[in-house]
């Protein structure tokens, strides 16, 4: 029976003397294999395209004195940013029935954490999968760190890649020894039992050895996951969470790379032609001057030239028709947005579209971001494992049996008049909270409801309660319906 990589690692951890390869050697082989894999190449390439450096940079021109334009269009950046801004630019809401849990989560999900979640979404779209790791900062507070996808090698437990046994993180580091600068590679092997650290020698490569700066010989140079109050702890699960852009873990660039390359290439070639072709070609007959330099000088200074009795000058104008090129580039641009499930904001009809038409144009983007939002909710549920332990450690309470949900407020342009009229038409059908949550001017429903209640109390204090019994459009229980008779008992 063939052993998996994790099976061999478990054997090493249990009895390292009976295994032919050490854990350091296995880590080195895993890193070597990962850096030579197609997945690693795709990730690196996608990052370059996001930074506006595509294959057009390889364009050459062997003809002397001819242009060699390399025009880049930040298309991938626009596509990635559009998706992440659509889903995560507006504050998302935490929904839980436990008020104490909501307050505790609110302290953790601060502005800094929300910014990291937005960056996590961007990294997932750029690389296909993104990683975020919990840790404790210098003040003993739970914090989260984004790790580049090119630095993580996951060791999955199942074929569906939904559960993790362990992971390897590796990164290069610059060190100075004497007067010389060296680059070494550090590697960390994280598993439920702790973390083991390895490092290469000054010669680099993939030959790792145990980093004895961490841990002791008694514990086989294994560190705990974290320390709180001088006490070491290990998480029950491997301390990391992930966000996948799709099940295949492929970045957005993978699906539109060829179209972006063609747009950049065709634009650059067309620019070469426009730069190199002469606007006018002069045909001289029996020119009376000495050379062409004198001809140009006379033409510029005197607006006249000297010719013999039967001489003359004709002008041949270059006829450049680039309409076909522009039409082709326009088609490629539309294909990019189509296959990237994005919205072309340069569509001239988009600005005057009705609410229904806008929803139709945003349908693909909305579906793509909805799928990413579903994956992100799974990411939050994995982070919940670590958050709940932290809340117990600091004495906030045991919330392991409580649940919370994340509600995303997508940034779709809407016809506000239509939305507000629809909200008014739903009076008596929907609760006031639901109406306020869907109002285009409201970003925080709880805060808005609190403001309404505060205004009501102030008005009651000033005018009395009778005039405001039915404010907010809701009849209070026990109110008698006015029959219009005006009779008083």
C-alpha positions in Angstrom: 0.0 0.0 0.0 1.4 3.4 -1.1 2.0 5.9 1.7 0.9 9.5 1.3 3.3 12.3 2.1 1.5 13.0 5.3 1.7 9.3 6.3 5.5 9.4 5.9 5.6 12.6 7.9 3.6 11.1 10.7 6.0 8.1 10.8 8.9 10.5 11.1 7.2 12.4 13.9 6.5 9.2 15.8 9.8 7.4 15.2 12.3 9.3 13.1 15.0 6.6 13.3 13.0 4.1 11.2 12.4 6.4 8.3 14.9 6.7 5.4 14.2 10.4 4.9 14.2 13.1 7.6 11.5 15.7 7.9 14.0 18.3 6.8 14.6 16.4 3.6 10.9 15.9 3.0 10.3 19.6 3.5 13.1 20.4 1.0 11.6 18.0 -1.6 8.1 19.5 -1.1 9.4 23.0 -1.7 11.4 22.0 -4.7 8.4 20.3 -6.3 6.1 23.2 -5.5 8.4 25.8 -7.0 8.7 23.8 -10.2 4.9 23.1 -10.5 2.5 24.6 -12.9 0.4 26.0 -10.1 3.4 28.0 -8.8 4.1 29.3 -12.3 0.5 30.4 -12.7 0.5 32.2 -9.4 3.7 34.1 -10.2 2.4 35.0 -13.7 -0.9 36.2 -12.3 0.8 38.5 -9.9 2.9 40.0 -12.7 -0.2 40.6 -14.8 -1.9 42.3 -11.9 1.1 44.6 -11.6 0.7 45.4 -15.3 3.6 43.4 -16.7 2.4 41.0 -19.4 4.1 39.0 -22.2 4.2 42.1 -24.4 7.4 42.9 -22.6 9.0 40.1 -24.7 8.2 41.8 -27.9 11.2 42.6 -30.1 12.0 44.3 -33.4 15.1 43.4 -35.2 14.9 46.1 -37.8 17.2 49.0 -37.1 15.7 52.4 -36.3 12.2 51.0 -36.0 9.9 51.4 -33.1 9.3 48.7 -30.6 6.4 49.8 -28.4 5.4 47.7 -25.4 2.1 49.2 -24.3 0.5 47.7 -21.2 -3.1 48.0 -20.2 -3.9 47.4 -16.5 -6.9 45.2 -17.4 -6.4 42.5 -14.8 -6.0 45.0 -12.0 -9.3 46.6 -13.1 -11.1 43.2 -13.2 -9.7 42.0 -9.8 -10.4 45.4 -8.1 -13.9 45.5 -9.5 -14.8 42.1 -8.0 -13.3 42.7 -4.6 -14.8 46.2 -4.3 -18.2 45.0 -5.4 -18.2 42.4 -2.6 -16.2 44.0 0.1 -16.0 47.7 -0.3 -19.1 48.3 1.9 -18.9 47.2 5.5 -20.2 43.6 6.0 -22.5 42.8 8.9 -22.1 40.2 11.6 -25.4 38.5 12.5 -25.7 36.5 15.7 -28.5 36.0 18.3 -26.1 36.2 21.2 -25.5 39.9 22.1 -22.4 39.2 24.2 -20.9 37.2 21.3 -21.8 40.0 18.9 -19.9 42.5 21.1 -16.9 40.3 21.4 -16.7 39.7 17.6 -17.1 43.4 17.0 -13.9 44.0 19.0 -12.0 41.4 16.9 -13.5 42.4 13.6 -12.2 46.0 13.8 -11.2 48.2 10.8 -7.8 46.6 10.6 -9.2 43.1 10.4 -11.8 44.2 7.8 -9.1 45.6 5.6 -7.2 42.2 5.9 -10.4 40.4 4.8 -10.6 42.7 1.7 -7.0 41.9 0.9 -7.7 38.2 1.4 -10.4 38.4 -1.2 -8.1 40.2 -3.6 -5.4 37.6 -3.1 -7.8 34.8 -3.8 -8.9 36.3 -7.1 -5.3 37.0 -8.0 -3.8 33.7 -7.0 -6.7 31.2 -7.0 -6.3 30.6 -3.2 -5.4 32.9 -0.4 -4.2 32.2 3.2 -4.7 34.0 6.5 -3.0 32.8 9.8 -4.0 33.6 13.4 -1.3 34.6 15.9 -0.8 36.5 19.1 0.8 39.9 18.9 3.2 41.5 21.4 0.2 42.5 23.6 -1.2 39.0 23.8 -4.1 39.9 21.5 -5.4 37.7 18.7 -4.2 39.0 15.3 -4.2 37.7 11.8 -1.5 37.7 9.1 -1.9 37.4 5.4 0.6 35.0 3.8 1.5 35.1 0.1 0.1 32.1 -1.8 3.5 31.4 -3.3 4.9 30.7 0.3 2.4 28.0 1.4 2.3 24.3 0.6 -0.8 22.7 2.0 -0.9 19.0 2.9 -4.6 18.2 2.4 -6.3 15.5 4.3 -8.9 14.7 1.7 -9.1 14.6 -2.1 -11.6 17.5 -2.1 -9.0 19.7 -0.5 -11.3 20.8 2.3 -9.4 19.6 5.4 -5.8 20.3 6.3 -3.4 18.0 8.1 -0.4 20.3 8.0 1.2 23.0 5.9 4.7 24.2 5.0 5.6 27.9 4.8 8.8 29.0 3.3 10.4 32.3 2.5 13.8 33.8 1.6 15.7 36.0 4.1 18.7 38.2 3.6 21.5 37.7 6.1 24.9 39.4 6.4 28.0 37.4 7.5 31.0 39.5 7.8 31.0 41.8 4.8 29.1 39.6 2.5 25.4 39.4 1.8 23.7 36.0 1.6 20.2 34.7 0.8 18.9 31.8 2.9 15.5 30.1 2.9 13.6 29.4 6.0 10.8 26.8 6.3 8.2 26.2 8.9 6.3 22.9 9.2 3.0 23.5 11.0 0.9 20.6 12.3 -1.5 20.0 15.3 1.5 19.1 17.5 3.3 22.4 17.0 5.7 23.9 14.6 9.1 22.8 13.4 11.5 25.2 11.8 14.2 24.5 9.2 16.8 26.6 7.3 19.1 26.2 4.4 22.9 26.8 4.5 24.6 29.8 3.0 24.8 28.0 -0.3 21.0 28.1 -0.6 19.2 25.4 -2.7 16.8 23.0 -1.1 19.0 21.3 1.4 17.4 22.1 4.8 18.5 21.4 8.3 16.8 21.8 11.7 16.9 25.5 12.8 18.1 25.1 16.4 17.5 28.7 17.3 13.9 27.6 18.1 12.9 24.9 20.6 15.3 22.6 22.5 16.7 19.1 22.1 14.3 17.8 24.8 11.2 18.6 22.7 12.9 17.8 19.4 13.1 21.4 18.5 9.3 21.7 18.3 7.7 25.0 19.3 4.1 25.4 20.5 1.6 27.3 18.3 1.4 30.2 20.8 2.2 31.3 24.3 -0.1 33.2 26.6 1.0 34.2 30.1 4.2 32.2 29.8 2.1 29.1 29.1 2.4 27.2 25.8 -0.7 26.1 23.8 -1.4 24.3 20.6 -4.5 24.8 18.6 -6.6 21.7 18.0 -6.5 22.4 14.3 -3.7 23.6 12.0 -3.6 27.4 12.6 -4.5 28.7 9.2 -7.6 29.4 7.1 -7.9 29.7 3.3 -10.2 31.3 0.7 -10.5 29.7 -2.7 -11.6 31.7 -5.8 -12.9 28.5 -7.3 -12.8 24.7 -6.7 -9.9 24.4 -9.1 -7.9 27.1 -7.2 -7.2 28.9 -10.5 -6.7 32.7 -10.6 -8.8 35.0 -12.7 -5.7 35.7 -14.9 -5.7 32.1 -16.1 -9.0 32.6 -17.9 -8.3 35.9 -19.6 -4.5 35.9 -20.1 -4.6 35.3 -23.9 -7.1 38.1 -24.5 -5.0 40.6 -22.4 -1.9 39.5 -24.4 -3.7 40.1 -27.7 -4.9 43.5 -26.7 -1.5 44.6 -25.5 0.2 43.1 -28.6 -2.1 44.5 -31.2 -2.0 48.0 -29.6 1.8 47.9 -29.5 2.1 46.8 -33.1 -0.3 49.5 -34.3 1.6 52.1 -32.3 4.8 51.0 -34.1 3.2 51.6 -37.5 1.9 55.0 -36.5 5.2 56.1 -35.2 7.3 54.8 -38.1 5.2 55.7 -41.1 6.0 59.1 -42.6 3.0 61.5 -42.7 4.1 62.8 -46.1 6.5 61.4 -48.8 7.8 64.0 -51.2 8.6 63.1 -54.8 11.2 65.5 -56.2 11.7 66.1 -60.0 14.7 68.0 -61.2 15.3 69.6 -57.8 17.7 72.6 -58.1 19.2 72.3 -54.6 22.3 70.4 -53.5 20.8 67.8 -51.1 17.7 66.8 -49.2 18.8 68.7 -46.1 18.7 71.9 -48.1 15.2 70.9 -49.4 13.8 70.6 -46.0 15.5 73.8 -44.8 14.0 75.8 -47.8 10.6 74.3 -47.2 10.6 75.2 -43.5 12.2 78.7 -43.7 10.9 80.0 -47.0 7.9 77.8 -47.7 9.4 77.5 -51.2 12.0 75.4 -53.1 14.2 75.9 -56.2 13.5 73.7 -59.2 14.7 73.6 -62.8 12.6 74.6 -65.8 10.7 71.2 -66.0 11.0 70.3 -62.2 8.4 70.0 -59.5 7.4 68.5 -56.2 4.6 66.0 -55.7 3.3 64.8 -52.3 2.3 61.3 -51.5 0.3 61.0 -48.3 0.2 57.7 -46.3 -3.3 56.3 -46.1 -3.7 54.6 -42.7 -7.0 52.9 -42.0 -7.0 51.5 -38.4 -10.7 51.1 -38.1 -10.4 47.3 -38.5 -7.8 47.2 -35.7 -10.0 49.3 -33.4 -13.0 47.2 -34.1 -11.0 44.0 -33.3 -9.6 45.6 -30.1 -13.2 46.6 -29.1 -14.3 43.0 -29.5 -11.4 41.7 -27.5 -12.2 44.1 -24.7 -15.8 43.0 -24.6 -14.7 39.3 -24.5 -12.4 40.1 -21.6 -15.2 41.4 -19.5 -17.6 38.7 -20.7 -15.3 35.7 -19.8 -14.1 37.4 -16.6 -17.7 37.8 -15.4 -17.2 41.5 -15.0 -19.0 44.7 -16.0 -17.6 47.0 -18.7 -18.1 50.4 -17.2 -17.3 52.1 -20.5 -20.6 50.7 -22.0 -22.3 53.9 -23.2 -25.7 52.5 -22.4 -24.9 51.6 -18.8 -25.4 55.1 -17.4 -29.0 55.5 -18.6 -30.1 51.9 -17.8 -33.1 51.2 -15.6 -32.8 49.2 -12.4 -33.8 46.0 -14.2 -31.3 46.6 -17.0 -28.5 47.3 -14.4 -29.3 44.0 -12.6 -29.1 42.2 -15.9 -25.7 43.7 -16.8 -24.4 42.9 -13.3 -25.8 39.4 -13.3 -22.5 37.6 -14.1 -20.4 39.7 -11.7 -23.0 39.2 -9.0 -23.0 35.5 -9.4 -19.2 35.3 -9.4 -18.9 37.4 -6.3 -21.8 35.5 -4.6 -19.8 32.3 -5.0 -16.7 34.0 -3.6 -18.8 35.3 -0.7 -20.0 31.8 0.0 -16.4 30.6 0.2 -15.5 33.5 2.4 -18.3 32.5 4.9 -16.6 29.1 5.1 -13.3 31.0 5.9 -15.0 32.8 8.7 -16.3 29.5 10.1 -12.7 28.2 10.2 -11.5 31.3 11.9 -14.3 30.8 14.4 -12.3 27.9 15.8 -9.5 30.1 16.8 -11.6 33.1 17.8 -13.7 31.0 20.3 -10.5 29.7 22.0 -9.1 33.2 22.3 -12.4 34.5 23.8 -12.2 31.7 26.4 -8.6 32.5 27.2 -9.3 36.2 27.9 -12.4 35.3 30.0 -15.1 36.6 27.5 -17.0 33.4 27.7 -17.6 30.1 26.0 -19.2 30.7 22.6 -18.3 27.5 20.9 -21.9 26.5 20.6 -23.0 29.9 19.3 -23.2 30.7 15.6 -22.7 33.8 13.6 -23.3 34.7 9.9 -21.7 37.3 7.7 -24.0 39.5 5.5 -22.3 41.2 2.6 -23.5 44.5 1.3 -22.6 44.4 -2.4 -21.8 47.7 -4.1 -24.2 47.5 -7.1 -25.3 50.8 -8.7 -29.0 51.1 -8.2 -31.9 53.4 -9.1 -32.4 54.8 -5.6 -35.8 56.2 -6.5 -37.1 52.8 -7.5 -35.6 51.1 -4.4 -37.1 53.7 -2.0 -40.5 53.5 -3.6 -40.4 49.7 -3.3 -39.5 50.0 0.4 -42.5 52.3 0.9 -44.8 49.9 -0.9 -43.7 47.1 1.4 -45.0 48.9 4.6 -47.0 46.4 6.6 -45.5 43.5 4.7 -41.9 43.6 5.9 -40.5 44.5 9.2 -39.0 47.9 9.8 -35.5 46.4 10.2 -35.7 44.6 6.9 -36.8 47.8 5.2 -34.0 49.8 6.7 -31.4 47.1 5.8 -32.3 47.5 2.2 -32.5 51.3 2.1 -29.7 52.7 -0.2 -28.8 55.4 2.3 -28.3 53.1 5.3 -25.0 51.4 6.0 -25.7 50.1 9.5 -29.3 49.0 10.2 -28.7 48.7 14.0 -27.3 52.2 14.2 -30.2 53.6 12.1 -32.8 51.9 14.3 -31.1 53.3 17.4 -31.3 56.8 15.9 -35.0 56.4 15.1 -35.7 55.3 18.6 -33.7 58.2 20.0 -35.6 60.7 17.9 -38.9 59.1 19.0 -38.0 59.5 22.6 -37.0 63.1 22.2 -40.2 63.8 20.4 -42.3 62.1 23.1 -40.6 64.1 25.8 -41.3 67.4 23.9 -44.8 66.8 22.6 -46.1 63.8 24.5 -46.7 60.2 23.4 -50.1 60.6 21.9 -49.0 62.3 18.7 -46.4 59.6 18.0 -48.1 56.4 18.9 -48.0 55.3 15.3 -44.6 56.6 14.2 -42.4 54.4 12.0 -45.5 53.4 10.0 -46.4 50.6 12.5 -49.6 50.5 14.6 -49.0 49.8 18.2 -50.7 46.8 19.7 -53.9 47.7 21.4 -54.5 50.8 19.2 -58.1 51.1 18.2 -58.7 51.8 14.5 -60.1 55.2 13.8 -63.5 54.9 12.2 -63.5 58.5 11.2 -66.6 59.3 13.3 -64.7 61.6 15.6 -66.8 60.5 18.6 -65.1 60.3 22.0 -66.1 58.1 24.9 
